[in-house]
Amino acid sequence: MSQLKSMFLLMLAMTTIVLYLVWSSQGKELKRFAYQENVVLCHEQSEDTRELKPREDPMIYFITPSYPRREQVAELTRLGQTLMHVPNLHWIVADDNRLCNAMVMELLKKFGIPFTHISSPMPEMYRKASTVPRGVANRRAALHWIQANVKQGVLYFGDDDNTFDLRLFNEIRSTKKVSMFPVGLIGDYGVSSPVIKDGKVIGFYDSWPAKRTFPVDMAGFAVNIDFFLKHPEASMPYKAGYEEDHFLKSLNLTLDDIEPKADGCTQVLVWHTQTTKRPAPTVKIHKQSGTSLKELLHELDYLGMAYSNSIKGVKSMLSKDGKTVNL
């Protein structure tokens, strides 16, 4: 019996060692492949040929991840013609493409906007993930370019399928650390936004809190570049759904650091528009007095983007520090 027991324990120990070696080698392989980011600087244009009135406002570095598909030209054209009206802006377009796309480069030249065109394909291992972290390689490449080339200004992530009110750009120029504001057409609530009370962020109104410290959309915040550069380890992970949260946490951000914009987070100045159509949601909500939510929900109702109801609709929650309470 003792011999059988000894053999069993020996086999268990050997199995444990083999499993550990396999696990550790996979971890090393994951880490090795994670940094196989083949970034190529395709073209830079520093001249601004739009003939806009000169201003001394801080420069906005507008980061747009893009990828080849049939709508790419249409959506870059729509966005470019919006950005043509924004002075003191440098457009960073990072394309999920193994090669520098000459078509994209020639298109960007037509707008007269100072721009940087980067080829930044997603590492192959992430394309096979169950949930693909789209746009991460592109944003990481743009952040590295900023770290190497920029000293001051404001950075902002603006996808090529989003829609922007020109007032947003004036709002974010004054960002001292990190500013935040609502993004329309997000999830089951029709919006993703910080909630403000007495001028301070007290939580977040987002239908997918997922225990995130900062449950916000990528288009819902701007970062002062000087503040960003003071955190050289700041980065964005290849973890779908948690890119914003982990990036903001890597800046050691606190709720007190956040600067509410868009009239105390009561207005929508950016929309997460997509080519697919979804009906405007009805959200069940009771508690909204004393915070910015009351005015924001009225705005959403007025715009036909989402409706609030005290009796029926999608259950609503307020999240803070990864915890949620019903509204």
C-alpha positions, 0 to 999 in steps of 0.5 A, a space after each residue: 500500500 505504501 509503495 502504491 501511495 509513493 508511486 501515486 505521489 510521484 506521478 502527481 508531482 511529475 504531472 504538476 511539474 509538466 503542467 507548470 512547465 507548459 504553463 510557464 512556456 505559454 506565458 513566455 510565448 504570449 509575452 514574446 508575441 505580444 510585443 511583435 508589433 510591426 509599426 511603420 511610419 508611412 508619412 508625416 505632413 506638418 504643413 497646414 494648408 487649410 488657411 484657417 485663422 491662426 490660434 494659440 490654443 493647445 494642439 489636439 493630437 487626434 488619434 484614429 485607428 482604422 482598418 481596410 474595409 469597404 467603408 474605410 474611404 467613406 468614413 475617413 472622408 466624413 471624419 476628415 471633412 469635420 476635422 478640416 474645420 478644427 484649427 491647431 489639430 494634428 491627425 494621427 491615422 494608424 492603419 491595421 495594415 501590414 503595408 503602408 496604404 497609398 490610398 489612405 495616404 493620398 486621401 489624408 493629403 487632400 484635407 490639408 490637415 497636418 497628419 501622421 500616417 502609421 502602419 500598425 497591424 494587429 499581432 496575429 495571435 490576437 486575431 484568433 482571440 474569441 473577442 478581438 481587441 480591435 484598434 489596440 495596436 493602432 492606438 498603442 502605435 500612436 501613443 508611442 509616436 506621441 511619446 517620441 515626438 510631442 511635448 505638450 498638447 491634448 490627445 484624444 481617441 476618435 474612431 473613424 466611424 464616430 460623429 463629432 460636434 465641433 464644440 467638443 474640440 474647444 471643450 477638450 483643449 483646456 484639459 489639465 489632466 484628464 477630461 471626460 464627457 458623455 458619448 451618445 449611442 452607447 449600449 443599452 442606456 443609449 449613452 455612456 457618461 460620468 455622473 456629476 454632483 457639485 462639480 465632481 464625478 461621483 460615478 459612471 452611467 454605463 450599461 456595461 460596468 463590468 467591475 471597471 474602475 472607469 467604465 467609459 467609452 474610448 471617445 469619452 475622454 481626453 488626456 493632457 500630453 504633459 500629464 501623459 508623459 509623466 507616466 512613461 509606463 502608461 499603455 493600453 492592453 490587448 484586452 477587449 472591453 477593458 482598453 479604456 479602463 486599463 489605460 486610465 488606471 495606468 495614468 494613476 487617475 483618480 475621480 478627483 483628477 477628472 475634469 467634467 466637460 460638456 456642461 457638467 456632462 449634461 450634453 452629448 457632443 460625440 456619438 458612437 455612430 455605426 452603420 447598423 441600426 438599433 432602436 432607441 432604448 427605454 431605461 428604467 430609472 428612479 434616482 436622478 435628482 441632484 446629479 447631472 443625470 436629470 439634464 442628460 436624460 432630458 437631452 437624450 429624450 429630446 434628441 430621440 436617442 434614449 428614453 427614461 421611464 420609472 416603471 419599465 425599461 432596461 435596468 439602470 445602475 450607477 458604478 463607482 470603484 467597480 461596484 454598482 448600485 441600482 438607479 
